[in-house]
Amino acid sequence: MKHILPLIAIVCASCASSPTTPEDAASAMLEKSRVHLHDGRYDAARDSIFSMRAKYPTALESRAQGILLLDSIEMQAARDSMESATGEEWKRLSIKAQFFERKLQEDMKKLAK
């Protein structure tokens, strides 16, 4: 009996710390992606979203938020790259940033409906 109680406590603690639904787990992955975006780690931010989409196909709200977050990642990555670009490369990145800014606005309108 002495050995069972600590085991039960460990199992209960692990259950309490893990997300309970696919939506909760997917939301946690989105938050991780947001942290990567904030830190300027765009590849890690993208990877986190793609992983979330593969692991939790039924987390529809998080998947919709992931689309918006991907747009934000692409827009910010293009803006950061513009700082060191010149000439035609700068123009291409400027167009890319503008595209994702408009796409983000349209996606937000669709989600608001």
C-alpha positions as CSV (number, residue, x, y, z in Angstrom):
1,M,0.0,0.0,0.0
2,K,2.9,2.4,0.8
3,H,4.2,1.9,-2.8
4,I,0.9,2.4,-4.4
5,L,0.1,5.9,-3.0
6,P,3.2,7.6,-4.4
7,L,2.5,6.0,-7.8
8,I,-1.1,7.3,-7.7
9,A,0.2,10.7,-6.9
10,I,2.6,10.7,-9.8
11,V,-0.1,9.6,-12.2
12,C,-2.6,12.2,-11.0
13,A,0.1,14.9,-11.2
14,S,0.9,14.0,-14.8
15,C,-2.7,14.0,-15.7
16,A,-3.3,17.4,-14.2
17,S,-0.4,19.0,-16.0
18,S,-1.3,17.7,-19.5
19,P,-4.0,19.4,-21.7
20,T,-7.3,17.6,-21.5
21,T,-8.6,18.1,-25.0
22,P,-7.0,18.3,-28.5
23,E,-8.0,22.0,-28.6
24,D,-6.1,22.7,-25.3
25,A,-3.0,20.9,-26.6
26,A,-3.1,22.7,-29.9
27,S,-3.6,26.0,-28.1
28,A,-0.5,25.3,-26.1
29,M,1.5,24.6,-29.2
30,L,0.2,27.9,-30.7
31,E,1.5,29.7,-27.6
32,K,4.8,28.1,-28.1
33,S,4.8,29.3,-31.7
34,R,4.0,32.8,-30.6
35,V,7.0,32.8,-28.2
36,H,9.2,31.7,-31.1
37,L,7.8,34.5,-33.2
38,H,8.5,37.0,-30.5
39,D,12.1,35.8,-30.2
40,G,12.6,36.0,-34.0
41,R,12.9,32.2,-34.5
42,Y,10.6,32.1,-37.6
43,D,11.5,28.5,-38.6
44,A,10.7,27.2,-35.1
45,A,7.4,29.2,-35.1
46,R,6.4,27.7,-38.4
47,D,7.4,24.2,-37.4
48,S,5.3,24.4,-34.2
49,I,2.2,25.4,-36.2
50,F,2.8,22.6,-38.8
51,S,3.3,20.1,-36.0
52,M,0.1,21.3,-34.3
53,R,-1.9,20.9,-37.5
54,A,-0.6,17.4,-38.0
55,K,-1.1,16.2,-34.4
56,Y,-4.5,17.8,-33.8
57,P,-6.6,17.8,-37.0
58,T,-9.8,18.2,-35.0
59,A,-8.7,21.4,-33.1
60,L,-10.5,23.6,-35.6
61,E,-10.3,26.9,-33.6
62,S,-6.5,26.5,-33.0
63,R,-6.0,25.6,-36.7
64,A,-7.8,28.8,-37.7
65,Q,-5.7,30.8,-35.3
66,G,-2.6,29.0,-36.8
67,I,-3.4,30.4,-40.2
68,L,-3.4,33.9,-38.8
69,L,-0.2,33.3,-36.9
70,L,1.5,31.9,-40.0
71,D,0.6,35.1,-41.9
72,S,2.1,37.1,-39.0
73,I,5.3,35.0,-39.1
74,E,5.7,35.5,-42.8
75,M,5.0,39.2,-42.6
76,Q,7.5,39.7,-39.8
77,A,10.1,37.5,-41.4
78,A,9.9,39.6,-44.6
79,R,10.1,42.9,-42.7
80,D,13.2,41.7,-40.8
81,S,14.8,40.6,-44.0
82,M,14.1,44.0,-45.6
83,E,16.4,45.6,-43.1
84,S,19.5,44.1,-44.8
85,A,18.2,43.9,-48.4
86,T,18.7,46.3,-51.2
87,G,17.4,46.9,-54.7
88,E,15.3,44.2,-56.3
89,E,15.5,41.9,-53.2
90,W,14.1,44.8,-51.0
91,K,11.2,45.3,-53.5
92,R,10.4,41.6,-53.5
93,L,10.4,41.5,-49.7
94,S,8.3,44.6,-49.5
95,I,5.7,43.1,-51.8
96,K,5.7,39.9,-49.7
97,A,5.2,41.8,-46.5
98,Q,2.4,43.8,-47.9
99,F,0.7,40.7,-49.3
100,F,0.8,38.9,-45.9
101,E,-0.5,42.1,-44.2
102,R,-3.5,42.2,-46.5
103,K,-4.0,38.4,-46.2
104,L,-3.9,38.7,-42.4
105,Q,-6.6,41.4,-42.5
106,E,-8.8,39.4,-44.8
107,D,-8.4,36.2,-42.7
108,M,-9.3,38.2,-39.6
109,K,-12.5,39.5,-41.3
110,K,-13.5,35.9,-42.2
111,L,-13.0,34.6,-38.7
112,A,-15.0,37.5,-37.2
113,K,-18.1,36.4,-39.2
